[in-house]
Amino acid sequence: MGLGKALGFSLLAYIGLNFLFVIISETISGNLNLLFSNITSDPLIILLIFFGPITMMPGTVINTLHVKIAFGTFDASLIQTIGLIVTPFVASIVAGKTGGSKGSSLGGWMITCLIGSSALAVLAFINPGTLSYYGIIISDPLEFLIAISVSAAVNGVFYGCFALLFTKTEMY
């Protein structure tokens, strides 16, 4: 029961926050109509909106955020970069709070990462041109599958620590 609850709520938080940050950043940049036009012409972009941040390693996101703040870039790209950190962080905390035990909390978050990377890997095999919307160029879908799996594992372990920290039960 705890694993399913952690998985469901963390997946819901992850998808919802990704969508929220994309909508906010596209509204700030003035491209919201273009986003919805692209969604109507290629509905698979929804998978990118929901699971796109799983492709980014946490260290890369933190360095990018540091550079944007250091250079004074306060625009839609800063909101997207903040979303790349906040979304998995909040989703892992939700997994930690809703999981009954430490194993359920970590497992729920890891399965959320697995679902996100699997959705993008399937997208790479079905329609690799859709991934170019976020600037992801794919020459070989198998290489992308390996890269996305590594990224999901790193995100799962990195943010899984927060899921473990915020679990209700203790080990002792």
Legacy VTK file of the C-alpha trace (Angstrom):
# vtk DataFile Version 3.0
C-alpha trace
ASCII
DATASET POLYDATA
POINTS 172 float
0.000 0.000 0.000
2.793 2.460 0.855
4.707 1.870 -2.382
1.663 2.461 -4.554
0.694 5.558 -2.633
4.235 6.965 -2.839
4.417 6.164 -6.537
1.036 7.657 -7.350
1.459 10.867 -5.430
5.069 11.447 -6.495
4.168 10.821 -10.141
1.217 13.184 -9.837
3.376 15.866 -8.198
6.134 15.399 -10.764
3.793 15.681 -13.752
1.805 18.549 -12.260
4.810 20.650 -11.315
6.523 20.053 -14.662
3.390 21.233 -16.433
3.077 24.236 -14.115
6.672 25.396 -14.659
6.387 24.978 -18.434
3.171 27.005 -18.487
4.695 29.745 -16.308
7.901 29.985 -18.355
6.041 29.958 -21.682
3.700 32.660 -20.389
6.628 34.838 -19.324
8.360 34.391 -22.669
5.123 35.056 -24.569
5.144 31.696 -26.358
2.124 30.094 -24.728
0.087 30.153 -27.943
3.021 28.630 -29.813
3.245 25.862 -27.208
-0.411 24.955 -27.616
-0.074 25.119 -31.410
2.836 22.690 -31.218
0.843 20.400 -28.938
-2.069 20.321 -31.377
0.234 19.541 -34.312
2.296 16.973 -32.374
0.498 15.649 -29.252
3.551 13.650 -28.148
5.090 16.905 -26.910
2.946 16.308 -23.817
5.359 13.523 -22.850
8.219 16.006 -23.042
6.346 18.506 -20.929
5.538 15.889 -18.301
8.854 14.009 -18.196
11.442 16.297 -19.826
13.375 17.221 -16.673
14.378 13.597 -16.091
16.947 14.066 -18.877
18.905 16.622 -16.854
21.487 15.620 -14.277
21.180 17.477 -10.941
24.737 18.827 -11.108
24.197 20.270 -14.574
21.003 21.959 -13.448
22.656 23.500 -10.386
25.592 24.772 -12.462
23.210 26.213 -15.051
21.209 27.937 -12.326
24.402 29.379 -10.863
25.493 30.743 -14.249
22.084 32.267 -14.984
21.970 34.033 -11.629
25.612 35.134 -11.875
25.033 36.707 -15.285
21.739 38.277 -14.211
19.551 36.280 -16.557
16.143 36.743 -15.003
13.729 35.511 -17.657
11.746 32.435 -18.653
14.849 30.254 -18.896
15.580 30.937 -15.218
12.054 29.789 -14.325
12.562 26.610 -16.345
15.886 25.961 -14.617
14.333 26.503 -11.195
11.610 24.078 -12.249
14.254 21.473 -13.077
15.351 21.556 -9.436
12.071 22.173 -7.631
9.987 19.573 -9.464
11.969 16.428 -8.596
12.750 17.798 -5.136
9.084 18.309 -4.258
8.042 15.027 -5.902
10.630 13.117 -3.886
9.489 14.798 -0.677
5.906 13.846 -1.542
7.067 10.260 -2.059
8.795 10.387 1.302
5.766 11.738 3.109
3.244 9.377 1.520
5.315 6.196 1.604
4.726 4.084 4.668
8.336 3.037 5.084
11.740 4.062 3.820
11.719 1.314 1.204
8.302 2.336 -0.075
9.278 5.994 -0.237
12.509 5.369 -2.106
10.881 2.741 -4.309
8.007 5.057 -5.216
10.401 7.804 -6.243
12.673 5.420 -8.175
9.696 3.983 -10.081
8.591 7.536 -10.894
12.024 8.151 -12.416
11.792 4.856 -14.277
8.373 5.733 -15.704
9.605 9.144 -16.840
12.699 7.782 -18.528
10.750 4.927 -20.102
8.210 7.331 -21.567
10.948 9.416 -23.163
12.787 6.320 -24.370
9.633 5.056 -26.067
9.199 8.515 -27.581
12.754 8.349 -28.940
11.950 5.108 -30.740
8.484 6.183 -31.961
9.138 9.771 -33.055
12.642 11.150 -32.385
11.753 14.435 -34.092
9.483 15.358 -31.186
12.464 15.470 -28.833
13.968 18.278 -30.900
11.327 20.579 -29.391
13.487 20.725 -26.253
16.713 20.667 -28.217
17.400 16.969 -27.746
18.960 15.714 -30.968
18.968 11.948 -31.367
21.300 10.206 -33.777
20.836 6.767 -32.271
17.808 5.940 -30.087
19.783 3.215 -28.300
22.388 5.736 -27.143
19.592 7.982 -25.928
18.078 5.028 -24.071
21.362 4.459 -22.242
21.824 8.174 -21.495
18.268 8.579 -20.220
18.606 5.475 -18.050
21.764 6.823 -16.433
20.129 10.210 -15.914
17.053 8.596 -14.343
19.246 6.520 -12.029
21.252 9.579 -10.941
18.081 11.619 -10.386
16.531 8.688 -8.535
19.465 8.309 -6.167
20.103 12.033 -5.705
16.513 13.035 -4.992
15.781 9.662 -3.385
17.897 10.791 -0.464
15.342 13.512 0.178
12.565 10.938 -0.023
14.376 8.947 2.644
14.909 12.020 4.812
11.234 12.954 4.782
9.834 9.496 5.431
7.466 9.344 8.384
8.909 6.186 9.937
12.407 5.779 11.232
14.743 2.821 10.830
15.341 2.302 14.535
LINES 1 173
172 0 1 2 3 4 5 6 7 8 9 10 11 12 13 14 15 16 17 18 19 20 21 22 23 24 25 26 27 28 29 30 31 32 33 34 35 36 37 38 39 40 41 42 43 44 45 46 47 48 49 50 51 52 53 54 55 56 57 58 59 60 61 62 63 64 65 66 67 68 69 70 71 72 73 74 75 76 77 78 79 80 81 82 83 84 85 86 87 88 89 90 91 92 93 94 95 96 97 98 99 100 101 102 103 104 105 106 107 108 109 110 111 112 113 114 115 116 117 118 119 120 121 122 123 124 125 126 127 128 129 130 131 132 133 134 135 136 137 138 139 140 141 142 143 144 145 146 147 148 149 150 151 152 153 154 155 156 157 158 159 160 161 162 163 164 165 166 167 168 169 170 171
